[in-house]
């Protein structure tokens, strides 16, 4: 679970850096963000899905998921560009 949380934290850092137009985007901070780097570039469109549980026993994890989704949703990466058929 620690590796998953570290990867998700790194993903938030990357999305925030892109949204704030930082010169350096920390894609290499985790395997997840390194693998997703082509999908998070300026010419891409990204969709994030959050899966939560209706069970009360999982309410803390569901709340954390919703907080993560809210943080990611607050970032705007910019418009995706349509590639021509010859690309």
PDB file of N, CA, C and O in Angstrom, chain B, residues numbered from 101:
ATOM      1  N   UNK B 101       0.815  -1.198   0.000  1.00  0.00           N
ATOM      2  CA  UNK B 101       0.000   0.000   0.000  1.00  0.00           C
ATOM      3  C   UNK B 101       0.862   1.267   0.000  1.00  0.00           C
ATOM      4  O   UNK B 101       0.463   2.292  -0.553  1.00  0.00           O
ATOM      5  N   UNK B 102       2.043   1.193   0.621  1.00  0.00           N
ATOM      6  CA  UNK B 102       2.909   2.378   0.657  1.00  0.00           C
ATOM      7  C   UNK B 102       3.371   2.771  -0.738  1.00  0.00           C
ATOM      8  O   UNK B 102       3.451   3.959  -1.053  1.00  0.00           O
ATOM      9  N   UNK B 103       3.678   1.776  -1.587  1.00  0.00           N
ATOM     10  CA  UNK B 103       4.127   2.089  -2.944  1.00  0.00           C
ATOM     11  C   UNK B 103       3.013   2.740  -3.757  1.00  0.00           C
ATOM     12  O   UNK B 103       3.262   3.652  -4.546  1.00  0.00           O
ATOM     13  N   UNK B 104       1.781   2.265  -3.558  1.00  0.00           N
ATOM     14  CA  UNK B 104       0.642   2.857  -4.271  1.00  0.00           C
ATOM     15  C   UNK B 104       0.448   4.300  -3.825  1.00  0.00           C
ATOM     16  O   UNK B 104       0.263   5.183  -4.663  1.00  0.00           O
ATOM     17  N   UNK B 105       0.485   4.552  -2.531  1.00  0.00           N
ATOM     18  CA  UNK B 105       0.318   5.915  -2.023  1.00  0.00           C
ATOM     19  C   UNK B 105       1.428   6.835  -2.504  1.00  0.00           C
ATOM     20  O   UNK B 105       1.172   7.997  -2.822  1.00  0.00           O
ATOM     21  N   UNK B 106       2.667   6.331  -2.563  1.00  0.00           N
ATOM     22  CA  UNK B 106       3.793   7.135  -3.060  1.00  0.00           C
ATOM     23  C   UNK B 106       3.581   7.472  -4.536  1.00  0.00           C
ATOM     24  O   UNK B 106       3.825   8.600  -4.963  1.00  0.00           O
ATOM     25  N   UNK B 107       3.127   6.485  -5.311  1.00  0.00           N
ATOM     26  CA  UNK B 107       2.882   6.722  -6.737  1.00  0.00           C
ATOM     27  C   UNK B 107       1.768   7.731  -6.951  1.00  0.00           C
ATOM     28  O   UNK B 107       1.882   8.605  -7.810  1.00  0.00           O
ATOM     29  N   UNK B 108       0.697   7.624  -6.187  1.00  0.00           N
ATOM     30  CA  UNK B 108      -0.408   8.578  -6.320  1.00  0.00           C
ATOM     31  C   UNK B 108       0.011   9.979  -5.880  1.00  0.00           C
ATOM     32  O   UNK B 108      -0.407  10.971  -6.476  1.00  0.00           O
ATOM     33  N   UNK B 109       0.832  10.056  -4.844  1.00  0.00           N
ATOM     34  CA  UNK B 109       1.357  11.351  -4.406  1.00  0.00           C
ATOM     35  C   UNK B 109       2.241  11.956  -5.500  1.00  0.00           C
ATOM     36  O   UNK B 109       2.190  13.160  -5.753  1.00  0.00           O
ATOM     37  N   UNK B 110       3.040  11.122  -6.136  1.00  0.00           N
ATOM     38  CA  UNK B 110       3.881  11.594  -7.247  1.00  0.00           C
ATOM     39  C   UNK B 110       3.026  12.052  -8.418  1.00  0.00           C
ATOM     40  O   UNK B 110       3.368  13.018  -9.099  1.00  0.00           O
ATOM     41  N   UNK B 111       1.914  11.362  -8.655  1.00  0.00           N
ATOM     42  CA  UNK B 111       1.013  11.753  -9.738  1.00  0.00           C
ATOM     43  C   UNK B 111       0.423  13.143  -9.473  1.00  0.00           C
ATOM     44  O   UNK B 111       0.323  13.960 -10.388  1.00  0.00           O
ATOM     45  N   UNK B 112       0.039  13.405  -8.242  1.00  0.00           N
ATOM     46  CA  UNK B 112      -0.467  14.738  -7.880  1.00  0.00           C
ATOM     47  C   UNK B 112       0.616  15.788  -8.098  1.00  0.00           C
ATOM     48  O   UNK B 112       0.332  16.874  -8.604  1.00  0.00           O
ATOM     49  N   UNK B 113       1.852  15.476  -7.722  1.00  0.00           N
ATOM     50  CA  UNK B 113       2.966  16.411  -7.919  1.00  0.00           C
ATOM     51  C   UNK B 113       3.168  16.727  -9.397  1.00  0.00           C
ATOM     52  O   UNK B 113       3.402  17.878  -9.766  1.00  0.00           O
ATOM     53  N   UNK B 114       3.075  15.698 -10.240  1.00  0.00           N
ATOM     54  CA  UNK B 114       3.253  15.888 -11.684  1.00  0.00           C
ATOM     55  C   UNK B 114       2.131  16.740 -12.256  1.00  0.00           C
ATOM     56  O   UNK B 114       2.384  17.692 -12.995  1.00  0.00           O
ATOM     57  N   UNK B 115       0.899  16.403 -11.919  1.00  0.00           N
ATOM     58  CA  UNK B 115      -0.240  17.155 -12.451  1.00  0.00           C
ATOM     59  C   UNK B 115      -0.198  18.605 -11.974  1.00  0.00           C
ATOM     60  O   UNK B 115      -0.499  19.523 -12.737  1.00  0.00           O
ATOM     61  N   UNK B 116       0.173  18.807 -10.726  1.00  0.00           N
ATOM     62  CA  UNK B 116       0.288  20.176 -10.206  1.00  0.00           C
ATOM     63  C   UNK B 116       1.394  20.947 -10.917  1.00  0.00           C
ATOM     64  O   UNK B 116       1.217  22.121 -11.242  1.00  0.00           O
ATOM     65  N   UNK B 117       2.523  20.306 -11.161  1.00  0.00           N
ATOM     66  CA  UNK B 117       3.636  20.968 -11.854  1.00  0.00           C
ATOM     67  C   UNK B 117       3.242  21.347 -13.276  1.00  0.00           C
ATOM     68  O   UNK B 117       3.606  22.419 -13.761  1.00  0.00           O
ATOM     69  N   UNK B 118       2.495  20.465 -13.947  1.00  0.00           N
ATOM     70  CA  UNK B 118       2.039  20.773 -15.310  1.00  0.00           C
ATOM     71  C   UNK B 118       1.043  21.925 -15.277  1.00  0.00           C
ATOM     72  O   UNK B 118       1.126  22.845 -16.091  1.00  0.00           O
ATOM     73  N   UNK B 119       0.106  21.875 -14.339  1.00  0.00           N
ATOM     74  CA  UNK B 119      -0.923  22.917 -14.249  1.00  0.00           C
ATOM     75  C   UNK B 119      -0.319  24.276 -13.929  1.00  0.00           C
ATOM     76  O   UNK B 119      -0.793  25.301 -14.420  1.00  0.00           O
ATOM     77  N   UNK B 120       0.729  24.290 -13.104  1.00  0.00           N
ATOM     78  CA  UNK B 120       1.384  25.542 -12.728  1.00  0.00           C
ATOM     79  C   UNK B 120       2.475  25.959 -13.719  1.00  0.00           C
ATOM     80  O   UNK B 120       3.149  26.973 -13.538  1.00  0.00           O
ATOM     81  N   UNK B 121       2.630  25.141 -14.779  1.00  0.00           N
ATOM     82  CA  UNK B 121       3.601  25.414 -15.853  1.00  0.00           C
ATOM     83  C   UNK B 121       5.033  25.543 -15.328  1.00  0.00           C
ATOM     84  O   UNK B 121       5.785  26.418 -15.758  1.00  0.00           O
ATOM     85  N   UNK B 122       5.400  24.656 -14.387  1.00  0.00           N
ATOM     86  CA  UNK B 122       6.768  24.639 -13.881  1.00  0.00           C
ATOM     87  C   UNK B 122       7.727  24.183 -14.976  1.00  0.00           C
ATOM     88  O   UNK B 122       7.357  23.392 -15.843  1.00  0.00           O
ATOM     89  N   UNK B 123       8.943  24.678 -14.932  1.00  0.00           N
ATOM     90  CA  UNK B 123       9.952  24.284 -15.920  1.00  0.00           C
ATOM     91  C   UNK B 123      10.303  22.804 -15.787  1.00  0.00           C
ATOM     92  O   UNK B 123      10.574  22.137 -16.786  1.00  0.00           O
ATOM     93  N   UNK B 124      10.298  22.290 -14.557  1.00  0.00           N
ATOM     94  CA  UNK B 124      10.615  20.879 -14.320  1.00  0.00           C
ATOM     95  C   UNK B 124       9.374  20.146 -13.837  1.00  0.00           C
ATOM     96  O   UNK B 124       8.739  20.552 -12.864  1.00  0.00           O
ATOM     97  N   UNK B 125       9.036  19.061 -14.528  1.00  0.00           N
ATOM     98  CA  UNK B 125       7.925  18.200 -14.124  1.00  0.00           C
ATOM     99  C   UNK B 125       8.528  16.883 -13.648  1.00  0.00           C
ATOM    100  O   UNK B 125       9.223  16.218 -14.416  1.00  0.00           O
ATOM    101  N   UNK B 126       8.278  16.488 -12.391  1.00  0.00           N
ATOM    102  CA  UNK B 126       8.950  15.318 -11.808  1.00  0.00           C
ATOM    103  C   UNK B 126       8.367  13.977 -12.247  1.00  0.00           C
ATOM    104  O   UNK B 126       7.858  13.223 -11.418  1.00  0.00           O
ATOM    105  N   UNK B 127       8.438  13.675 -13.552  1.00  0.00           N
ATOM    106  CA  UNK B 127       7.910  12.416 -14.074  1.00  0.00           C
ATOM    107  C   UNK B 127       8.652  11.199 -13.524  1.00  0.00           C
ATOM    108  O   UNK B 127       8.062  10.125 -13.404  1.00  0.00           O
ATOM    109  N   UNK B 128       9.909  11.343 -13.195  1.00  0.00           N
ATOM    110  CA  UNK B 128      10.711  10.193 -12.781  1.00  0.00           C
ATOM    111  C   UNK B 128      10.663   9.903 -11.280  1.00  0.00           C
ATOM    112  O   UNK B 128      11.461   9.105 -10.788  1.00  0.00           O
ATOM    113  N   UNK B 129       9.756  10.525 -10.555  1.00  0.00           N
ATOM    114  CA  UNK B 129       9.654  10.280  -9.118  1.00  0.00           C
ATOM    115  C   UNK B 129       9.020   8.935  -8.783  1.00  0.00           C
ATOM    116  O   UNK B 129       9.166   8.444  -7.663  1.00  0.00           O
ATOM    117  N   UNK B 130       8.325   8.343  -9.731  1.00  0.00           N
ATOM    118  CA  UNK B 130       7.754   7.007  -9.519  1.00  0.00           C
ATOM    119  C   UNK B 130       7.622   6.306 -10.868  1.00  0.00           C
ATOM    120  O   UNK B 130       7.649   6.942 -11.921  1.00  0.00           O
ATOM    121  N   UNK B 131       7.481   4.990 -10.814  1.00  0.00           N
ATOM    122  CA  UNK B 131       7.300   4.220 -12.047  1.00  0.00           C
ATOM    123  C   UNK B 131       5.992   4.601 -12.727  1.00  0.00           C
ATOM    124  O   UNK B 131       5.918   4.652 -13.954  1.00  0.00           O
ATOM    125  N   UNK B 132       4.956   4.869 -11.927  1.00  0.00           N
ATOM    126  CA  UNK B 132       3.656   5.237 -12.481  1.00  0.00           C
ATOM    127  C   UNK B 132       3.742   6.522 -13.300  1.00  0.00           C
ATOM    128  O   UNK B 132       3.298   6.556 -14.447  1.00  0.00           O
ATOM    129  N   UNK B 133       4.303   7.566 -12.726  1.00  0.00           N
ATOM    130  CA  UNK B 133       4.368   8.845 -13.437  1.00  0.00           C
ATOM    131  C   UNK B 133       5.323   8.774 -14.623  1.00  0.00           C
ATOM    132  O   UNK B 133       5.102   9.433 -15.639  1.00  0.00           O
ATOM    133  N   UNK B 134       6.374   7.986 -14.500  1.00  0.00           N
ATOM    134  CA  UNK B 134       7.294   7.822 -15.631  1.00  0.00           C
ATOM    135  C   UNK B 134       6.576   7.128 -16.786  1.00  0.00           C
ATOM    136  O   UNK B 134       6.743   7.509 -17.945  1.00  0.00           O
ATOM    137  N   UNK B 135       5.776   6.108 -16.467  1.00  0.00           N
ATOM    138  CA  UNK B 135       5.041   5.379 -17.492  1.00  0.00           C
ATOM    139  C   UNK B 135       3.940   6.249 -18.119  1.00  0.00           C
ATOM    140  O   UNK B 135       3.663   6.136 -19.313  1.00  0.00           O
ATOM    141  N   UNK B 136       3.324   7.104 -17.321  1.00  0.00           N
ATOM    142  CA  UNK B 136       2.232   7.951 -17.809  1.00  0.00           C
ATOM    143  C   UNK B 136       2.699   9.251 -18.464  1.00  0.00           C
ATOM    144  O   UNK B 136       1.871  10.008 -18.971  1.00  0.00           O
ATOM    145  N   UNK B 137       3.984   9.521 -18.463  1.00  0.00           N
ATOM    146  CA  UNK B 137       4.478  10.807 -18.976  1.00  0.00           C
ATOM    147  C   UNK B 137       4.004  11.140 -20.391  1.00  0.00           C
ATOM    148  O   UNK B 137       3.671  12.299 -20.640  1.00  0.00           O
ATOM    149  N   UNK B 138       3.955  10.187 -21.338  1.00  0.00           N
ATOM    150  CA  UNK B 138       3.436  10.566 -22.660  1.00  0.00           C
ATOM    151  C   UNK B 138       1.950  10.928 -22.642  1.00  0.00           C
ATOM    152  O   UNK B 138       1.487  11.693 -23.487  1.00  0.00           O
ATOM    153  N   UNK B 139       1.207  10.384 -21.686  1.00  0.00           N
ATOM    154  CA  UNK B 139      -0.234  10.641 -21.593  1.00  0.00           C
ATOM    155  C   UNK B 139      -0.561  11.936 -20.870  1.00  0.00           C
ATOM    156  O   UNK B 139      -1.700  12.401 -20.911  1.00  0.00           O
ATOM    157  N   UNK B 140       0.421  12.516 -20.216  1.00  0.00           N
ATOM    158  CA  UNK B 140       0.184  13.742 -19.456  1.00  0.00           C
ATOM    159  C   UNK B 140       0.829  14.956 -20.105  1.00  0.00           C
ATOM    160  O   UNK B 140       0.919  16.017 -19.488  1.00  0.00           O
ATOM    161  N   UNK B 141       1.273  14.810 -21.330  1.00  0.00           N
ATOM    162  CA  UNK B 141       1.932  15.902 -22.037  1.00  0.00           C
ATOM    163  C   UNK B 141       0.945  16.945 -22.523  1.00  0.00           C
ATOM    164  O   UNK B 141      -0.265  16.815 -22.333  1.00  0.00           O
ATOM    165  N   UNK B 142       1.477  17.976 -23.149  1.00  0.00           N
ATOM    166  CA  UNK B 142       0.633  19.099 -23.551  1.00  0.00           C
ATOM    167  C   UNK B 142      -0.301  18.791 -24.712  1.00  0.00           C
ATOM    168  O   UNK B 142      -1.270  19.521 -24.922  1.00  0.00           O
ATOM    169  N   UNK B 143      -0.040  17.733 -25.471  1.00  0.00           N
ATOM    170  CA  UNK B 143      -0.905  17.391 -26.603  1.00  0.00           C
ATOM    171  C   UNK B 143      -1.860  16.248 -26.281  1.00  0.00           C
ATOM    172  O   UNK B 143      -2.441  15.664 -27.196  1.00  0.00           O
ATOM    173  N   UNK B 144      -2.035  15.921 -25.028  1.00  0.00           N
ATOM    174  CA  UNK B 144      -2.864  14.768 -24.670  1.00  0.00           C
ATOM    175  C   UNK B 144      -4.108  15.189 -23.902  1.00  0.00           C
ATOM    176  O   UNK B 144      -4.201  16.300 -23.381  1.00  0.00           O
ATOM    177  N   UNK B 145      -5.048  14.277 -23.851  1.00  0.00           N
ATOM    178  CA  UNK B 145      -6.267  14.477 -23.075  1.00  0.00           C
ATOM    179  C   UNK B 145      -6.300  13.368 -22.034  1.00  0.00           C
ATOM    180  O   UNK B 145      -6.122  12.197 -22.370  1.00  0.00           O
ATOM    181  N   UNK B 146      -6.525  13.723 -20.779  1.00  0.00           N
ATOM    182  CA  UNK B 146      -6.440  12.756 -19.689  1.00  0.00           C
ATOM    183  C   UNK B 146      -7.755  12.705 -18.929  1.00  0.00           C
ATOM    184  O   UNK B 146      -8.370  13.734 -18.650  1.00  0.00           O
ATOM    185  N   UNK B 147      -8.173  11.497 -18.603  1.00  0.00           N
ATOM    186  CA  UNK B 147      -9.392  11.280 -17.833  1.00  0.00           C
ATOM    187  C   UNK B 147      -9.028  10.481 -16.597  1.00  0.00           C
ATOM    188  O   UNK B 147      -8.340   9.464 -16.690  1.00  0.00           O
ATOM    189  N   UNK B 148      -9.485  10.935 -15.439  1.00  0.00           N
ATOM    190  CA  UNK B 148      -9.234  10.192 -14.213  1.00  0.00           C
ATOM    191  C   UNK B 148     -10.553   9.683 -13.664  1.00  0.00           C
ATOM    192  O   UNK B 148     -11.525  10.430 -13.555  1.00  0.00           O
ATOM    193  N   UNK B 149     -10.575   8.403 -13.319  1.00  0.00           N
ATOM    194  CA  UNK B 149     -11.751   7.805 -12.701  1.00  0.00           C
ATOM    195  C   UNK B 149     -11.435   7.498 -11.249  1.00  0.00           C
ATOM    196  O   UNK B 149     -10.341   7.028 -10.936  1.00  0.00           O
ATOM    197  N   UNK B 150     -12.366   7.755 -10.377  1.00  0.00           N
ATOM    198  CA  UNK B 150     -12.202   7.443  -8.960  1.00  0.00           C
ATOM    199  C   UNK B 150     -13.221   6.367  -8.598  1.00  0.00           C
ATOM    200  O   UNK B 150     -14.420   6.540  -8.817  1.00  0.00           O
ATOM    201  N   UNK B 151     -12.742   5.264  -8.047  1.00  0.00           N
ATOM    202  CA  UNK B 151     -13.604   4.158  -7.669  1.00  0.00           C
ATOM    203  C   UNK B 151     -13.743   4.145  -6.152  1.00  0.00           C
ATOM    204  O   UNK B 151     -12.752   3.996  -5.437  1.00  0.00           O
ATOM    205  N   UNK B 152     -14.965   4.300  -5.661  1.00  0.00           N
ATOM    206  CA  UNK B 152     -15.172   4.312  -4.216  1.00  0.00           C
ATOM    207  C   UNK B 152     -16.136   3.189  -3.835  1.00  0.00           C
ATOM    208  O   UNK B 152     -16.885   2.679  -4.668  1.00  0.00           O
ATOM    209  N   UNK B 153     -16.098   2.823  -2.569  1.00  0.00           N
ATOM    210  CA  UNK B 153     -16.930   1.738  -2.060  1.00  0.00           C
ATOM    211  C   UNK B 153     -18.128   2.305  -1.300  1.00  0.00           C
ATOM    212  O   UNK B 153     -18.000   3.317  -0.610  1.00  0.00           O
ATOM    213  N   UNK B 154     -19.299   1.658  -1.422  1.00  0.00           N
ATOM    214  CA  UNK B 154     -20.466   2.111  -0.657  1.00  0.00           C
ATOM    215  C   UNK B 154     -20.474   1.578   0.783  1.00  0.00           C
ATOM    216  O   UNK B 154     -21.328   1.966   1.580  1.00  0.00           O
ATOM    217  N   UNK B 155     -19.539   0.701   1.115  1.00  0.00           N
ATOM    218  CA  UNK B 155     -19.522   0.087   2.443  1.00  0.00           C
ATOM    219  C   UNK B 155     -18.923   1.027   3.481  1.00  0.00           C
ATOM    220  O   UNK B 155     -17.922   1.694   3.222  1.00  0.00           O
ATOM    221  N   UNK B 156     -19.537   1.074   4.646  1.00  0.00           N
ATOM    222  CA  UNK B 156     -19.033   1.914   5.735  1.00  0.00           C
ATOM    223  C   UNK B 156     -17.635   1.487   6.187  1.00  0.00           C
ATOM    224  O   UNK B 156     -16.857   2.320   6.650  1.00  0.00           O
ATOM    225  N   UNK B 157     -17.314   0.215   6.060  1.00  0.00           N
ATOM    226  CA  UNK B 157     -15.995  -0.256   6.486  1.00  0.00           C
ATOM    227  C   UNK B 157     -14.882   0.337   5.625  1.00  0.00           C
ATOM    228  O   UNK B 157     -13.723   0.367   6.038  1.00  0.00           O
ATOM    229  N   UNK B 158     -15.230   0.805   4.440  1.00  0.00           N
ATOM    230  CA  UNK B 158     -14.249   1.402   3.536  1.00  0.00           C
ATOM    231  C   UNK B 158     -14.411   2.917   3.428  1.00  0.00           C
ATOM    232  O   UNK B 158     -13.874   3.532   2.507  1.00  0.00           O
ATOM    233  N   UNK B 159     -15.137   3.513   4.346  1.00  0.00           N
ATOM    234  CA  UNK B 159     -15.440   4.950   4.236  1.00  0.00           C
ATOM    235  C   UNK B 159     -14.187   5.832   4.287  1.00  0.00           C
ATOM    236  O   UNK B 159     -14.117   6.840   3.584  1.00  0.00           O
ATOM    237  N   UNK B 160     -13.209   5.467   5.103  1.00  0.00           N
ATOM    238  CA  UNK B 160     -11.988   6.281   5.191  1.00  0.00           C
ATOM    239  C   UNK B 160     -11.232   6.259   3.868  1.00  0.00           C
ATOM    240  O   UNK B 160     -10.765   7.297   3.398  1.00  0.00           O
ATOM    241  N   UNK B 161     -11.112   5.078   3.267  1.00  0.00           N
ATOM    242  CA  UNK B 161     -10.406   4.967   1.981  1.00  0.00           C
ATOM    243  C   UNK B 161     -11.180   5.675   0.873  1.00  0.00           C
ATOM    244  O   UNK B 161     -10.582   6.311   0.005  1.00  0.00           O
ATOM    245  N   UNK B 162     -12.511   5.567   0.900  1.00  0.00           N
ATOM    246  CA  UNK B 162     -13.331   6.266  -0.095  1.00  0.00           C
ATOM    247  C   UNK B 162     -13.190   7.778   0.039  1.00  0.00           C
ATOM    248  O   UNK B 162     -13.127   8.490  -0.963  1.00  0.00           O
ATOM    249  N   UNK B 163     -13.141   8.259   1.257  1.00  0.00           N
ATOM    250  CA  UNK B 163     -12.957   9.694   1.488  1.00  0.00           C
ATOM    251  C   UNK B 163     -11.594  10.161   0.973  1.00  0.00           C
ATOM    252  O   UNK B 163     -11.491  11.229   0.370  1.00  0.00           O
ATOM    253  N   UNK B 164     -10.555   9.369   1.210  1.00  0.00           N
ATOM    254  CA  UNK B 164      -9.224   9.702   0.688  1.00  0.00           C
ATOM    255  C   UNK B 164      -9.223   9.718  -0.837  1.00  0.00           C
ATOM    256  O   UNK B 164      -8.586  10.573  -1.453  1.00  0.00           O
ATOM    257  N   UNK B 165      -9.935   8.777  -1.441  1.00  0.00           N
ATOM    258  CA  UNK B 165     -10.034   8.733  -2.900  1.00  0.00           C
ATOM    259  C   UNK B 165     -10.720   9.985  -3.426  1.00  0.00           C
ATOM    260  O   UNK B 165     -10.277  10.567  -4.416  1.00  0.00           O
ATOM    261  N   UNK B 166     -11.794  10.401  -2.774  1.00  0.00           N
ATOM    262  CA  UNK B 166     -12.507  11.608  -3.205  1.00  0.00           C
ATOM    263  C   UNK B 166     -11.654  12.864  -3.024  1.00  0.00           C
ATOM    264  O   UNK B 166     -11.712  13.776  -3.849  1.00  0.00           O
ATOM    265  N   UNK B 167     -10.873  12.914  -1.962  1.00  0.00           N
ATOM    266  CA  UNK B 167      -9.961  14.055  -1.765  1.00  0.00           C
ATOM    267  C   UNK B 167      -8.903  14.093  -2.859  1.00  0.00           C
ATOM    268  O   UNK B 167      -8.580  15.157  -3.387  1.00  0.00           O
ATOM    269  N   UNK B 168      -8.367  12.922  -3.193  1.00  0.00           N
ATOM    270  CA  UNK B 168      -7.374  12.837  -4.270  1.00  0.00           C
ATOM    271  C   UNK B 168      -7.991  13.292  -5.591  1.00  0.00           C
ATOM    272  O   UNK B 168      -7.384  14.070  -6.327  1.00  0.00           O
ATOM    273  N   UNK B 169      -9.186  12.811  -5.888  1.00  0.00           N
ATOM    274  CA  UNK B 169      -9.857  13.182  -7.131  1.00  0.00           C
ATOM    275  C   UNK B 169     -10.140  14.678  -7.189  1.00  0.00           C
ATOM    276  O   UNK B 169     -10.021  15.294  -8.249  1.00  0.00           O
ATOM    277  N   UNK B 170     -10.513  15.263  -6.055  1.00  0.00           N
ATOM    278  CA  UNK B 170     -10.764  16.709  -6.008  1.00  0.00           C
ATOM    279  C   UNK B 170      -9.478  17.486  -6.289  1.00  0.00           C
ATOM    280  O   UNK B 170      -9.493  18.485  -7.009  1.00  0.00           O
ATOM    281  N   UNK B 171      -8.374  17.024  -5.720  1.00  0.00           N
ATOM    282  CA  UNK B 171      -7.087  17.703  -5.937  1.00  0.00           C
ATOM    283  C   UNK B 171      -6.672  17.626  -7.405  1.00  0.00           C
ATOM    284  O   UNK B 171      -6.208  18.610  -7.979  1.00  0.00           O
ATOM    285  N   UNK B 172      -6.843  16.449  -8.004  1.00  0.00           N
ATOM    286  CA  UNK B 172      -6.488  16.283  -9.421  1.00  0.00           C
ATOM    287  C   UNK B 172      -7.431  17.085 -10.297  1.00  0.00           C
ATOM    288  O   UNK B 172      -6.999  17.696 -11.274  1.00  0.00           O
ATOM    289  N   UNK B 173      -8.706  17.094  -9.963  1.00  0.00           N
ATOM    290  CA  UNK B 173      -9.702  17.809 -10.754  1.00  0.00           C
ATOM    291  C   UNK B 173      -9.492  19.320 -10.730  1.00  0.00           C
ATOM    292  O   UNK B 173      -9.923  20.017 -11.649  1.00  0.00           O
ATOM    293  N   UNK B 174      -8.845  19.829  -9.704  1.00  0.00           N
ATOM    294  CA  UNK B 174      -8.618  21.271  -9.617  1.00  0.00           C
ATOM    295  C   UNK B 174      -7.524  21.749 -10.575  1.00  0.00           C
ATOM    296  O   UNK B 174      -7.349  22.953 -10.765  1.00  0.00           O
ATOM    297  N   UNK B 175      -6.794  20.820 -11.172  1.00  0.00           N
ATOM    298  CA  UNK B 175      -5.728  21.165 -12.121  1.00  0.00           C
ATOM    299  C   UNK B 175      -6.262  21.153 -13.541  1.00  0.00           C
ATOM    300  O   UNK B 175      -6.979  20.233 -13.934  1.00  0.00           O
ATOM    301  N   UNK B 176      -5.916  22.165 -14.304  1.00  0.00           N
ATOM    302  CA  UNK B 176      -6.256  22.218 -15.721  1.00  0.00           C
ATOM    303  C   UNK B 176      -4.976  22.076 -16.514  1.00  0.00           C
ATOM    304  O   UNK B 176      -4.067  22.897 -16.396  1.00  0.00           O
ATOM    305  N   UNK B 177      -4.907  21.030 -17.324  1.00  0.00           N
ATOM    306  CA  UNK B 177      -3.690  20.772 -18.083  1.00  0.00           C
ATOM    307  C   UNK B 177      -3.653  21.538 -19.396  1.00  0.00           C
ATOM    308  O   UNK B 177      -2.581  21.705 -19.977  1.00  0.00           O
ATOM    309  N   UNK B 178      -4.789  22.002 -19.872  1.00  0.00           N
ATOM    310  CA  UNK B 178      -4.835  22.720 -21.126  1.00  0.00           C
ATOM    311  C   UNK B 178      -5.595  21.911 -22.162  1.00  0.00           C
ATOM    312  O   UNK B 178      -5.905  20.742 -21.932  1.00  0.00           O
ATOM    313  N   UNK B 179      -5.900  22.527 -23.308  1.00  0.00           N
ATOM    314  CA  UNK B 179      -6.679  21.810 -24.327  1.00  0.00           C
ATOM    315  C   UNK B 179      -5.832  20.776 -25.058  1.00  0.00           C
ATOM    316  O   UNK B 179      -4.643  20.982 -25.303  1.00  0.00           O
ATOM    317  N   UNK B 180      -6.468  19.664 -25.400  1.00  0.00           N
ATOM    318  CA  UNK B 180      -5.791  18.638 -26.210  1.00  0.00           C
ATOM    319  C   UNK B 180      -5.783  19.094 -27.662  1.00  0.00           C
ATOM    320  O   UNK B 180      -6.689  19.806 -28.095  1.00  0.00           O
ATOM    321  N   UNK B 181      -4.777  18.692 -28.407  1.00  0.00           N
ATOM    322  CA  UNK B 181      -4.684  19.056 -29.814  1.00  0.00           C
ATOM    323  C   UNK B 181      -5.021  17.850 -30.660  1.00  0.00           C
ATOM    324  O   UNK B 181      -4.560  16.739 -30.397  1.00  0.00           O
ATOM    325  N   UNK B 182      -5.830  18.080 -31.678  1.00  0.00           N
ATOM    326  CA  UNK B 182      -6.225  17.010 -32.581  1.00  0.00           C
ATOM    327  C   UNK B 182      -5.116  16.785 -33.600  1.00  0.00           C
ATOM    328  O   UNK B 182      -4.666  17.716 -34.269  1.00  0.00           O
ATOM    329  N   UNK B 183      -4.685  15.523 -33.705  1.00  0.00           N
ATOM    330  CA  UNK B 183      -3.657  15.187 -34.678  1.00  0.00           C
ATOM    331  C   UNK B 183      -4.296  14.925 -36.034  1.00  0.00           C
ATOM    332  O   UNK B 183      -5.422  14.436 -36.122  1.00  0.00           O
ATOM    333  N   UNK B 184      -3.564  15.257 -37.082  1.00  0.00           N
ATOM    334  CA  UNK B 184      -4.083  14.987 -38.422  1.00  0.00           C
ATOM    335  C   UNK B 184      -3.961  13.501 -38.733  1.00  0.00           C
ATOM    336  O   UNK B 184      -3.209  12.793 -38.062  1.00  0.00           O
ATOM    337  N   UNK B 185      -4.680  13.021 -39.728  1.00  0.00           N
ATOM    338  CA  UNK B 185      -4.691  11.602 -40.087  1.00  0.00           C
ATOM    339  C   UNK B 185      -3.332  11.122 -40.552  1.00  0.00           C
ATOM    340  O   UNK B 185      -3.041   9.930 -40.457  1.00  0.00           O
ATOM    341  N   UNK B 186      -2.498  12.005 -41.047  1.00  0.00           N
ATOM    342  CA  UNK B 186      -1.177  11.613 -41.557  1.00  0.00           C
ATOM    343  C   UNK B 186      -0.155  11.429 -40.431  1.00  0.00           C
ATOM    344  O   UNK B 186       0.935  10.913 -40.678  1.00  0.00           O
ATOM    345  N   UNK B 187      -0.486  11.841 -39.196  1.00  0.00           N
ATOM    346  CA  UNK B 187       0.454  11.747 -38.077  1.00  0.00           C
ATOM    347  C   UNK B 187       0.503  10.356 -37.506  1.00  0.00           C
ATOM    348  O   UNK B 187       1.245  10.104 -36.557  1.00  0.00           O
TER     349      UNK B 187
END
